[in-house]
Amino acid sequence: MIDQAAPDITLPATGDQTIRLADLHGKTVVLYFYPKDNTPGCTTETRDFGVLHPKFAEAGCVVLGISRDSLKSHEHFKAKLDVPFDLLSDADEVACQAFDVIKMKNMYGKQVRGIERSTFVIDREGVVRREWRKVKVNTHAEEVLNFVQSL
């Protein structure tokens, strides 16, 4: 996906909105896909992006989190963590399929279909400039911020 135009996805988001990726042209966008609200790794990752959000905003960057959870779940998760950016609900896996983040994973010895924790940076022209797959949460948000600041 690197150096290719990002798929033009439209998804429901927290705050009773609909977000269309193409409408964000002119801004750098960080899209991070995470498996599930209120799980340890996803909570840490979302909290880390939240703490660094002022620096992302300073760099002219929009941060968006995406999972298959419902908007209701997202609203609770966002309120609980005081998340300063929007979370998008991809219940129909439109974005997950477009960014190829649905994978077979092992969970408690069973194969399950789920989101592979992944992050994408899309530049001001709508082109994917960096992707991280199989993300390890520790220091990930800082690494993404460093990349965004280098653009």
N, C-alpha and C positions, 0 to 999 in steps of 0.2 A: 504493500500500500504506500510505501514511502515514495514521495515525489509524484503521487497521483492525486487527482481531485478527490476530496472527501465525499462520500455518498451524501446526497441531500435528504436527510431524514427529518421527519416532523414527529414530535412526541409530546404527550401531555406531561406537564411539569408542576412542581409544587407552586403554591401561590395562585392556583386556578388559572394557569396559563398553558399555552401551547408554544413550544419552541421549535423553530425550523432552523436547521444549521445554516442554510443559505442566507438567512436574515442576519447572520453574525459576520458576514464578509466585512472586512475592514478592521476586525479584531482578531487577535490570536485566541484560539480556543483550546482548552485542555478538556478532553473527554476521558473520564476514567470509568471503566466498567468494573463493577464489583458484584460478588455473588449474592449477598443478602444483607438487608438491614439488620441492625442489632446483633451481629455476630462479632466476635473479638477482632479479627483482622480487618473487617470492613469498618468497624467503629474506629479503630486506630487510624486507618487510612483516611477516612472522612474527617476525623478530628485534625489530623496533620494538615490536610489541604485547607481546612478551616482556619487553623492558626496562621498559616502562611498566606491566606487570602489577601490581606492588604498589600503584600509584595507582588502577588499576581496581578491585582488590580492596578497597581502602580506601573506595571509593565504593559498595561493595556490588554490584559488577558482575562477572558471569561472562563471560569471553571464550572464544569457540569459533571455530576455523578449520574451514572445510569445502572439500573439493575432491573430485574423482572418483577420486583415488588410492586404492590399497588400504590396508588397515590396516597391513600389513607396511611399506609405503612410509612411511606416517605415523609409525610407531614409530621407524623409522630417522631420519627428518627431525626428529622431536621430540627424540630423543637427541642427534643431531648439534648442534642449536642450543640444547639444554638448555631447551626450551620449557616454561614453567610452567603451561600450560593444555592442555586436550584438543583434539585434532584429530578431526574426524568424517569418515568415509568415505561418500561419496554415489555409489557406483559405478552405482547404478540411476537416478541423477538425480532422486530423489524431492524433495529439498529444492531442487535447482536449478530444477526445474519449478515448484514451489510459490512460489518467490521470483522466478521469471522471469529467471534470470541466464544461461541458455544462449542464445548469440547466434552469428551467423555472423561470423567474424573473418578478416582477411587475415593469412596467415603465409607469408612468403617468396613472395609473389605468388599464393598459392592461397587459396581460400575454405575455411575449416575451421569446424566447429562446436566451440565451446568456452565456457568460463566467462568471462563478462565480470566483471572484478574489481569486486566490489560489497560494501558493508557496510551492515548494518541494526542499529539500536538498538531493542530491545524493552523497554518499561517494566515495572515490577513487576506490572502487571495483565495483561501479555501483549499489549499494543498496540504496533504499530510506530510509533515516534515520529520516526525520522529514517532516511533512506536516502541512500547515496552510490552512484552508478553510474559506470562508466568511471573508476575510482579511479586517481589518480596516486599512487604510493607515498610520495614525499617528503613528510614532515610529516603524512601521513594519520592515523597512530595518535594523534598529538598532537591533531589536530582532533577525532577521535572522543572522546578522553579529555575534552577541553574541553566537548564537548556532554554527555557522561555526567555530568560534575561540575555542569553547570547544571540538571540535572533535579531 
